Amino acid sequence: MENVNSLLRADLHVHTCYSPDSRASLEDIVKVCQRKGINCLAITDHNTIAGALRFKELAPFPIIVGEEIMTLSGELIGYFLQEEIPPGLSAEETVARIKSQGGLVCLPHPFDRLTRSPLRSREREKLLPQIQIVEVFNSRTVFPGASAKARHFARQNGFLASAGSDAHLPYEVGNAYVEMPSFSSPEDFLASLRQGKIFGRPVNPLIHVVTLVDKLLNLPRRLKA
């Protein structure tokens, strides 16, 4: 039996200030993790791995280099990336680029269409053989029915289940996590995730208003860049 002290509490969907709609500094995220007992993160900034690579240098716990990528058909997450994948590609090309570098494909918030951009159902069905992980609990999902539908979808298709806070503000980190054995490679991660237990709680839906404001405030800087 796995020693409870060796288990990770892994928040598998976190945004940092490297995302245009997040104000979470790397230092503040570390502090929140230490306070909440979160000891593993997947950094999944929008369309960049720069924050994840920087975080990996300073974090006192394991960091998965991820990216939440906006494809032409909605969002996908790649885990264990070595190279950044640009937005605006087809879903098929995005998946191919994730897999070509040994990464894992995750379907984030697949049925939450109110505030997010999940992968369109037609593309989702085409990509079923390529998907490995489905996010079945996301703290920012507004309606519980969307999470229930994601859990059913994952079970029906034999996908591994993940969870994440989808944090854009420091205090959100750890609102959802998977308690799982430690791992040392993408293959180990899949085996550990299979044994994982999901914990989490939803946040106030008004948090999406804060994120929208942050995104709009950052728009002039993004356009200038």
PyMOL commands that set and color helices and strands:
alter all, ss='L'
color gray80, all
select helices_A, chain A and resi 4-6+26-36+50-58+91-100+121-126+128-130+144-157+170-172+186-194+207-224
alter helices_A, ss='H'
color red, helices_A
select strands_A, chain A and resi 8-14+40-43+63-71+74-79+104-107+133-138+160-164+176-180+197-200
alter strands_A, ss='S'
color yellow, strands_A
deselect
rebuild
show_as cartoon
